[in-house]
Amino acid sequence: MENKGKGLNSLLGDSDLVVKRKVAAFVGVKEIETDRITAGGSQPRKAFDETALNELADSIRLQGLIQPITVRENTEGKFEIISGERRFRAAKLAGLSRIPAYIREVDDQRSLEMALIENIQRENLNPVEIALSYRRMIEELGFRQEDLGNRIGKSRSNVTNYLRLLNLPTDIQTGLVLGVVTVGQVRPLIPVNDPALQMDIYHKILEDNLSAREVEALVKKGNAFEAEANDLEIHREDIRIEEMTLKGKTRVPVKIKVQDINKGQVTIKFSGSEELEAILEKLK
């Protein structure tokens, strides 16, 4: 379930992605009062393990905060976290009133990109958090799947497979968040057209701790869909992801309807000739 870090830098340091790629202006490191620091809206992690957080707080009490967090200053004189919210929370639990922070000058879009990429690469996000982060980068930053894969060092198919998890029933996604099932166990359920059948097989997974291969066999045995219908549903999943990409790129409502593998239509709404020209320019 967890994405293991790579080496000591993954445990103690920010990814060097920002430094190497020079994606934001570096202002410097300074001690900042913790009451002037706020959580950033770009944080993909929605839940923090309390036990691990307390263990980190104990370590900080003994050794201090070894690696500064990364922040940006807002118009109210506060500092919004770009990356390092877990360290910030642990530092507050440890009773620190001031902590070191890298300060960067970035706009909202760049801050979102930095936060999502650094967290995806370094933090132990659950599969649904990873999928939601991918979707945000596609919808809000206009990344294509190939571009996103290149940014985070993953293949296009890896990005696609995570995005498809978001089409599973909510209860199955919750199981992934809680760690009661793995991505491998539920991936065979993605092409199944019937949500009720998806849930029936999901409950069977929980009861018998089925392996991925056993789930695949159960899906085939259930004969939930013909091969042609399966291919069409997979195609529709890919088109839904492309629809997200177009929305992120054009910043206007986009709808793609699919009749079959080789037939469909794309609808893009716009208001006025200027907006149309801007859309066409973005699509070049």
Contacts in CASP RR format, 6 or more apart in sequence:
PFRMAT RR
TARGET T0000
AUTHOR 0000-0000-0000
METHOD contacts of the structure
MODEL  1
MENKGKGLNSLLGDSDLVVKRKVAAFVGVKEIETDRITAGGSQPRKAFDE
TALNELADSIRLQGLIQPITVRENTEGKFEIISGERRFRAAKLAGLSRIP
AYIREVDDQRSLEMALIENIQRENLNPVEIALSYRRMIEELGFRQEDLGN
RIGKSRSNVTNYLRLLNLPTDIQTGLVLGVVTVGQVRPLIPVNDPALQMD
IYHKILEDNLSAREVEALVKKGNAFEAEANDLEIHREDIRIEEMTLKGKT
RVPVKIKVQDINKGQVTIKFSGSEELEAILEKLK
1 126 0 8 1.000
1 127 0 8 1.000
1 179 0 8 1.000
1 182 0 8 1.000
2 124 0 8 1.000
3 123 0 8 1.000
3 124 0 8 1.000
3 125 0 8 1.000
3 130 0 8 1.000
4 124 0 8 1.000
5 11 0 8 1.000
5 122 0 8 1.000
5 124 0 8 1.000
9 15 0 8 1.000
9 16 0 8 1.000
10 122 0 8 1.000
12 66 0 8 1.000
12 67 0 8 1.000
13 66 0 8 1.000
13 67 0 8 1.000
14 67 0 8 1.000
14 68 0 8 1.000
14 70 0 8 1.000
14 83 0 8 1.000
14 84 0 8 1.000
14 102 0 8 1.000
14 118 0 8 1.000
14 122 0 8 1.000
15 117 0 8 1.000
15 118 0 8 1.000
15 121 0 8 1.000
15 122 0 8 1.000
17 23 0 8 1.000
17 117 0 8 1.000
17 118 0 8 1.000
17 121 0 8 1.000
18 24 0 8 1.000
18 70 0 8 1.000
18 104 0 8 1.000
18 114 0 8 1.000
18 118 0 8 1.000
19 26 0 8 1.000
23 106 0 8 1.000
23 110 0 8 1.000
23 113 0 8 1.000
23 114 0 8 1.000
24 104 0 8 1.000
24 105 0 8 1.000
24 106 0 8 1.000
24 110 0 8 1.000
24 114 0 8 1.000
25 104 0 8 1.000
25 105 0 8 1.000
25 106 0 8 1.000
26 102 0 8 1.000
26 104 0 8 1.000
27 103 0 8 1.000
27 104 0 8 1.000
27 105 0 8 1.000
28 102 0 8 1.000
28 103 0 8 1.000
29 68 0 8 1.000
29 100 0 8 1.000
29 101 0 8 1.000
29 102 0 8 1.000
29 103 0 8 1.000
30 100 0 8 1.000
30 101 0 8 1.000
30 103 0 8 1.000
31 98 0 8 1.000
31 99 0 8 1.000
31 100 0 8 1.000
31 101 0 8 1.000
32 71 0 8 1.000
32 79 0 8 1.000
32 98 0 8 1.000
32 99 0 8 1.000
32 100 0 8 1.000
32 101 0 8 1.000
33 97 0 8 1.000
33 98 0 8 1.000
34 88 0 8 1.000
34 91 0 8 1.000
34 92 0 8 1.000
34 96 0 8 1.000
34 97 0 8 1.000
34 98 0 8 1.000
34 99 0 8 1.000
35 97 0 8 1.000
36 77 0 8 1.000
36 78 0 8 1.000
36 79 0 8 1.000
37 69 0 8 1.000
37 71 0 8 1.000
37 78 0 8 1.000
37 79 0 8 1.000
37 80 0 8 1.000
37 81 0 8 1.000
37 88 0 8 1.000
37 99 0 8 1.000
37 101 0 8 1.000
38 78 0 8 1.000
38 79 0 8 1.000
38 80 0 8 1.000
38 81 0 8 1.000
39 80 0 8 1.000
39 81 0 8 1.000
39 85 0 8 1.000
39 88 0 8 1.000
40 80 0 8 1.000
40 81 0 8 1.000
40 82 0 8 1.000
40 85 0 8 1.000
40 115 0 8 1.000
41 80 0 8 1.000
41 115 0 8 1.000
42 82 0 8 1.000
42 111 0 8 1.000
42 112 0 8 1.000
42 114 0 8 1.000
42 115 0 8 1.000
42 116 0 8 1.000
43 81 0 8 1.000
43 85 0 8 1.000
43 115 0 8 1.000
43 119 0 8 1.000
44 115 0 8 1.000
44 116 0 8 1.000
44 119 0 8 1.000
44 120 0 8 1.000
44 123 0 8 1.000
44 125 0 8 1.000
44 129 0 8 1.000
44 130 0 8 1.000
44 132 0 8 1.000
44 133 0 8 1.000
44 136 0 8 1.000
45 85 0 8 1.000
45 86 0 8 1.000
45 119 0 8 1.000
45 123 0 8 1.000
45 125 0 8 1.000
45 129 0 8 1.000
46 129 0 8 1.000
47 177 0 8 1.000
48 86 0 8 1.000
48 89 0 8 1.000
53 86 0 8 1.000
53 89 0 8 1.000
53 90 0 8 1.000
53 93 0 8 1.000
54 90 0 8 1.000
54 93 0 8 1.000
56 86 0 8 1.000
56 87 0 8 1.000
56 90 0 8 1.000
57 90 0 8 1.000
57 91 0 8 1.000
57 93 0 8 1.000
57 94 0 8 1.000
58 94 0 8 1.000
59 90 0 8 1.000
60 87 0 8 1.000
60 90 0 8 1.000
60 91 0 8 1.000
60 94 0 8 1.000
60 96 0 8 1.000
61 94 0 8 1.000
61 95 0 8 1.000
64 94 0 8 1.000
64 96 0 8 1.000
65 87 0 8 1.000
65 91 0 8 1.000
65 96 0 8 1.000
65 99 0 8 1.000
65 100 0 8 1.000
67 87 0 8 1.000
68 99 0 8 1.000
68 100 0 8 1.000
68 101 0 8 1.000
68 102 0 8 1.000
69 81 0 8 1.000
69 83 0 8 1.000
69 84 0 8 1.000
69 85 0 8 1.000
69 87 0 8 1.000
69 88 0 8 1.000
69 99 0 8 1.000
69 100 0 8 1.000
69 101 0 8 1.000
69 102 0 8 1.000
70 81 0 8 1.000
70 82 0 8 1.000
70 83 0 8 1.000
70 84 0 8 1.000
70 101 0 8 1.000
70 102 0 8 1.000
70 104 0 8 1.000
70 114 0 8 1.000
70 118 0 8 1.000
71 79 0 8 1.000
71 80 0 8 1.000
71 81 0 8 1.000
71 82 0 8 1.000
71 101 0 8 1.000
71 102 0 8 1.000
71 103 0 8 1.000
71 104 0 8 1.000
72 79 0 8 1.000
72 80 0 8 1.000
72 82 0 8 1.000
72 103 0 8 1.000
72 104 0 8 1.000
72 105 0 8 1.000
72 106 0 8 1.000
72 111 0 8 1.000
73 79 0 8 1.000
73 80 0 8 1.000
73 103 0 8 1.000
74 80 0 8 1.000
79 101 0 8 1.000
79 103 0 8 1.000
80 111 0 8 1.000
81 88 0 8 1.000
82 104 0 8 1.000
82 106 0 8 1.000
82 111 0 8 1.000
82 114 0 8 1.000
82 115 0 8 1.000
82 118 0 8 1.000
83 114 0 8 1.000
83 115 0 8 1.000
83 118 0 8 1.000
83 119 0 8 1.000
83 122 0 8 1.000
86 123 0 8 1.000
87 99 0 8 1.000
88 99 0 8 1.000
91 99 0 8 1.000
104 114 0 8 1.000
106 114 0 8 1.000
109 140 0 8 1.000
109 141 0 8 1.000
112 136 0 8 1.000
112 140 0 8 1.000
112 141 0 8 1.000
113 137 0 8 1.000
113 141 0 8 1.000
116 133 0 8 1.000
116 136 0 8 1.000
116 137 0 8 1.000
117 137 0 8 1.000
117 151 0 8 1.000
117 152 0 8 1.000
119 125 0 8 1.000
119 133 0 8 1.000
120 130 0 8 1.000
120 133 0 8 1.000
120 134 0 8 1.000
120 152 0 8 1.000
121 152 0 8 1.000
125 133 0 8 1.000
126 176 0 8 1.000
126 177 0 8 1.000
126 179 0 8 1.000
127 162 0 8 1.000
127 165 0 8 1.000
127 176 0 8 1.000
127 177 0 8 1.000
127 183 0 8 1.000
128 165 0 8 1.000
128 166 0 8 1.000
128 173 0 8 1.000
128 176 0 8 1.000
128 177 0 8 1.000
129 177 0 8 1.000
130 162 0 8 1.000
131 162 0 8 1.000
131 163 0 8 1.000
131 165 0 8 1.000
131 166 0 8 1.000
132 166 0 8 1.000
134 148 0 8 1.000
134 159 0 8 1.000
134 162 0 8 1.000
134 163 0 8 1.000
135 163 0 8 1.000
135 166 0 8 1.000
135 244 0 8 1.000
137 143 0 8 1.000
137 148 0 8 1.000
137 151 0 8 1.000
138 144 0 8 1.000
138 145 0 8 1.000
138 148 0 8 1.000
138 163 0 8 1.000
138 241 0 8 1.000
138 244 0 8 1.000
138 245 0 8 1.000
138 248 0 8 1.000
139 244 0 8 1.000
139 247 0 8 1.000
139 248 0 8 1.000
140 248 0 8 1.000
141 248 0 8 1.000
142 245 0 8 1.000
142 248 0 8 1.000
142 249 0 8 1.000
143 151 0 8 1.000
143 245 0 8 1.000
144 245 0 8 1.000
144 249 0 8 1.000
145 156 0 8 1.000
145 159 0 8 1.000
145 160 0 8 1.000
145 241 0 8 1.000
145 245 0 8 1.000
146 156 0 8 1.000
148 154 0 8 1.000
148 159 0 8 1.000
149 155 0 8 1.000
149 156 0 8 1.000
149 158 0 8 1.000
149 159 0 8 1.000
160 237 0 8 1.000
160 238 0 8 1.000
160 241 0 8 1.000
161 183 0 8 1.000
161 187 0 8 1.000
162 183 0 8 1.000
163 241 0 8 1.000
163 244 0 8 1.000
164 187 0 8 1.000
164 190 0 8 1.000
164 237 0 8 1.000
165 173 0 8 1.000
165 176 0 8 1.000
165 183 0 8 1.000
165 186 0 8 1.000
165 187 0 8 1.000
165 190 0 8 1.000
166 173 0 8 1.000
167 190 0 8 1.000
167 237 0 8 1.000
167 240 0 8 1.000
168 186 0 8 1.000
168 189 0 8 1.000
168 190 0 8 1.000
168 198 0 8 1.000
169 195 0 8 1.000
169 198 0 8 1.000
169 199 0 8 1.000
169 202 0 8 1.000
171 199 0 8 1.000
171 202 0 8 1.000
172 181 0 8 1.000
172 186 0 8 1.000
172 189 0 8 1.000
172 198 0 8 1.000
172 199 0 8 1.000
172 202 0 8 1.000
175 181 0 8 1.000
176 182 0 8 1.000
176 183 0 8 1.000
176 186 0 8 1.000
180 206 0 8 1.000
181 202 0 8 1.000
181 205 0 8 1.000
181 206 0 8 1.000
182 212 0 8 1.000
184 212 0 8 1.000
185 205 0 8 1.000
185 210 0 8 1.000
185 211 0 8 1.000
185 212 0 8 1.000
185 215 0 8 1.000
186 202 0 8 1.000
186 205 0 8 1.000
186 215 0 8 1.000
187 212 0 8 1.000
188 212 0 8 1.000
188 215 0 8 1.000
188 216 0 8 1.000
188 219 0 8 1.000
189 198 0 8 1.000
189 201 0 8 1.000
189 202 0 8 1.000
189 215 0 8 1.000
189 219 0 8 1.000
190 237 0 8 1.000
191 225 0 8 1.000
191 230 0 8 1.000
191 233 0 8 1.000
191 234 0 8 1.000
191 237 0 8 1.000
192 198 0 8 1.000
192 201 0 8 1.000
192 219 0 8 1.000
192 224 0 8 1.000
192 225 0 8 1.000
193 224 0 8 1.000
193 225 0 8 1.000
193 229 0 8 1.000
193 233 0 8 1.000
194 224 0 8 1.000
197 222 0 8 1.000
197 224 0 8 1.000
201 215 0 8 1.000
201 218 0 8 1.000
201 219 0 8 1.000
204 210 0 8 1.000
204 218 0 8 1.000
205 215 0 8 1.000
208 214 0 8 1.000
210 218 0 8 1.000
225 233 0 8 1.000
231 261 0 8 1.000
232 258 0 8 1.000
232 260 0 8 1.000
232 261 0 8 1.000
235 258 0 8 1.000
235 261 0 8 1.000
236 258 0 8 1.000
239 256 0 8 1.000
239 258 0 8 1.000
240 256 0 8 1.000
242 256 0 8 1.000
243 254 0 8 1.000
243 255 0 8 1.000
243 256 0 8 1.000
246 254 0 8 1.000
246 256 0 8 1.000
246 266 0 8 1.000
246 268 0 8 1.000
247 253 0 8 1.000
247 254 0 8 1.000
249 282 0 8 1.000
249 283 0 8 1.000
250 268 0 8 1.000
250 279 0 8 1.000
250 282 0 8 1.000
250 283 0 8 1.000
251 282 0 8 1.000
252 268 0 8 1.000
252 269 0 8 1.000
252 270 0 8 1.000
252 275 0 8 1.000
252 279 0 8 1.000
253 268 0 8 1.000
253 269 0 8 1.000
254 266 0 8 1.000
254 267 0 8 1.000
254 268 0 8 1.000
254 269 0 8 1.000
255 266 0 8 1.000
255 267 0 8 1.000
256 264 0 8 1.000
256 265 0 8 1.000
256 266 0 8 1.000
256 267 0 8 1.000
257 264 0 8 1.000
257 265 0 8 1.000
257 267 0 8 1.000
258 264 0 8 1.000
268 279 0 8 1.000
270 276 0 8 1.000
270 279 0 8 1.000
END
